[in-house]
Amino acid sequence: MTDANVIEKKRKAPFKGRTVVIYALLVFFAIVALFPLYYLLITAFKSENEAELTTTLWPQTFELFENIKFVLNYEDYNVGRMFLNTMLVFVLKTAGTCVTCSLAAYGFAMYRFPGKKIIFFMLLATMMIPGELLGIPIYEFMVNTGLRDVAFIPLWIAAWFGTDVFVIFLFRQFFETVPKALIEAARIDGYNEFQIFFKIVLPLNKPVYVTVILLNFVGTYNDLYGPALYITDKSNYLMAQSINMFENLYQSGGSYTVVPWNYVSVATLIAMIPVVLLFSFMQKQFMESVSGVGIKG
């Protein structure tokens, strides 16, 4: 072996050791991240007594099919209707967010007007206000106007008034990358602003729309605060409430409540199926949209 080969071998040795350490850390953190999912899965196999009273990393009883049968046959658990209710809220909320927030972002990105930077700064400052702080006045308004139990209005109506400041900021970052010369050329050709927006700006920024749609889907699907506050009729429950339904299965109003974690785990796994399928089929589009946000944002 020549001296050059020896030197090259010694130079590469530290990098191999570093690679082993990096992969070991990645495996460790992956196990930590997946452990809750593993425990959720094995809890679905357990009997009610075992799930409530003991903590084991492997089920001593295997009653998965009995648990699934109990959940699916539960009187108030209509998973198909709850999923459709969730999708209805998601569609209405996402449509409103994409239309109003993108148009607001288009104005901030393409127009010059007095106080533009100050207005945009004040708009971003509202992100510091916790949403729960406005919960009481909004709730009183919905109750006093009789809109609380009407067509899920409290869960999606705000989206049609451009209230998602983060999404406005996200759209604006993308729209500012559109060449101004392209916009001016379209205006010279006789395009009005709506034609410019829908025929030029929107097609060039599809990744950000995919990102907003996915973020809205996850946010709507996981939201329990809004549905718990406004939805009282069990026939109008959303998917997040299906899990809460089994958490409160034996609630009697006392200080001590038994939670049937095996049924809760089964309901959680059933609720996860649409999300897993969505990301399985849209993984490519999602990764492209995320990478686009990273580059343009």
N, C-alpha and C positions, 0 to 999 in steps of 0.2 A: 504493500500500500504506500503510495507516495505521500510526501509531506502535505501536499495540497488537499488530498482526500482526508487526511487525519484532521487538518484544520477545519475543513468543511463539516466533518462529522461532529467535531466538538462544538462548532457554531450552531448546528441544528439541534443538538441534545437539549439545551434549555427550552427551546420552542416546543419540543415534543412533551416535555414535562409540564409546561404551561398549558398546553392543549388538554392534557389529561385532567389537570385541575379544573379547567373551565368546564369540560364536559361533566365532571363529577358534580360541580356546583349546579349546572343546569339540570341534571338528573334529580338532584336533591330538591331543588325548588319546584320541579315538575311534580314530584311525589307530594310535596306539601300542598301544591295548588290542587291536585286531583284527589287528595284525601277526603275532603268533604263530600265530593261526588261518590267516592267509594263507600263512605259510611252511609250516605243516603240510600245507595243501592242495597246494601246488606240489611239496612233497617226495614226495607220493603219486604224482605223475606221473613222477618221475625214475627212471632206471635205478639199479641197485644201486651201480655204480661212481661215478656222478655224485653220488648221495646221500651216499656215504661220504667222497669225496675232495674235493669242491668245494662252495663256498657261492655260490649264484647266486639272484637274485631272480626268475628266470624259467627254467623247465626247458629244458635243451638237448635232452633226449630225452623222448618222450611214451610211457611204458609203463604207463599207469594200469591198463588192462585186464589186462595181463600180471601186474601186481602184485596186483590183486584176485583173479585166478585162482589165483596161488600161495598167497595167504593162505587163501582159502576151501577149497582142496584140500589144505592142510597136514594131515598125519595127526592131530595132537593138537588141532587147532583145530575144536571143535564149538560154534559160536557160539550155536546154539539151546539146547543143554544148559547152557552157561555162563550164558546169560541167565535161564533158568528157575531155576538154582541161586541166582543173585543175587536173583531175585524171591522165592524161598522164604525166604532169610535176611532180606530186607527186610520181608516180611509178619510173620514171627515176631518180629523185633526191634521193629517199629513197634507191633504189637499189645501187646506187653509194656510198651513205653514209655508208650503212651497210657493203658493201664489202671492200671498201678501208680503212675506219676508224677502222673497227674491225681487219683487218690484221695489220695495223700500231700499234694498241693497243696490239695485240698478240706479236709483236716484243718487245715492251717495257716491257711487263709483263713476258715474258718467256726467254729472252736472256740477256746475259751480254756482254757488249762491251764498249770500252773506250769512256768516255764522255757521257755516257747514261743519267745520272742525269742532266748534263748541257744542253744537247739537249732537254730533256723533259721540263726543266725549261724555256728554250727559246721558246719552242712551246707554253707553257701555257702563256708566256708573250705576245704572239701575240693576245691573247684574249682582251688585253687592247686597241688594235687599233680599232677605230670605223670603221664599215664596209663602211659607207658613204665616208670615207676618200679615199678609193680605187675606188669609183664609177666612177670618171672621167677617169682615165687611162683604166679601164676595159671597159667602154662605148666606148672610142676611139678605143680600140682594136677590139671590136665587130663590130663597124661601118666600120673600115678600112679593116677588113678581110671579110666583107660581110656576117657575121653570125648573124646579129641583128635580122632578120626576118626569120631565117631558123629553123624550127622544135623546136622552144622554146629553142634553144641551150644556150643562155645567162642565162636562169633560172635554168639549171640543170647540165651543163657541169662541173662546179667547184666541184660538189659533187663526181665526179669520180677521183679526185686527192687528196682525204683525207684532205680537207680543214676545216672540222668542228672540231676544237680543243676540244670543250667541249665534243663532242661525243667520241673522242679518249680517253679522260680522263675517261669518264663514262665506256667505254668498258674495259679499263685497270684496273679500280677498281674491276670489276667483274672477269676478267680473273685471277687476282692475288689470288683469293680465290680457284682456282682449285688446288688440291694437286699436288705438283711437283713430288711426287712418282708415281702418275698415268701417268703423261707425260713420265717419264723415263721408266716405264714399257711398255708403248706403243712403245717407240723407240727401246727397247730391242726386242720386238715382230716383229720388221721390219716395223713399220708404218713410212711413211715420214711425213714431217711437215704439208702438206696440209691434209693428212688423219687424223692426230692428231687434226688439227683445226676443220675440218668439222664433224668428227665422235665422238669427245670427248668434245672439248671445246665449240663448238657451242650448242650441245644439253643440256649441263649443264648450259647454260646461256641464255635460251630463254626469261626470264623476261626482260632482258636489251634490247633485240631486239624488244620486244613489246613496251617498253618505247620509243625507238628511232623512231619506226614507227609512234606512236601516236604523238610524238613531231614534226616529219616532216609533218604529215598530217595537224596539226593545223597551223604550220608555213607556209606551202605552201598555205593553204586555206585562211589564213588571210593576205597574202602578197599582198600589193598594190604597194609598191615602185618599185619592180622589173618589174612587168607587165606594170606599167605606163611608165617606162623608155624604155622598149624594144618592147612592143607590140603596133603597130599602126593600124593593120588591125582589124576591129571590129568582124570579123568572128573568130578571134583567141583570143578574150577576155577570161579572167579567171573570176571566180565567184566574187572575190573582186572588179573587175572592173564593174560588173553589178550594184553594189550600186553606184559607182562613176558616172555611166552613167546617173542616175536619179538626182544626185546632180547637175550635169552640164546641166540639161535638158533645162533650160531657159538662159544659160550663153551666153551673147552677147559680152563679152570683156570689158564691162564697169566696173566701180568701185562698182556698186551696182548690186547684183545678187539675184534673188528670187529663193529660194530652195523649191521645192515641197516635204515637209517632209512626207506627207502621202504616196507618191509613194516610197520615199526612205525607209520608214518603212516597206512597203510591200515587197520590194525587199530584205531588210535585213532579214525579217522573212523567206522568201523563201530560202535564202542562208543558213539560220541556220538549215534547216530541215535535210540535210545529216549529219551534225555534231551531232545533237541530236540523230539521229538514230544510228550513229556509237558508241557513248558512251553508248547508251542504251543496245546495243547488246554486247559491249566489256567492260562493267563496271567491271566485275569480273577480267578479265585479266589485265585491267588497274590498279585496286587496288592492285593486286598481284605484278605487276611490280613496282609500286611506293613503296610498302612496301619493296620489294627486294632491291631497290636502297637505301632506308633508312637504311637497315641492313648492306648491303655489302659496300655501299659507305661511 
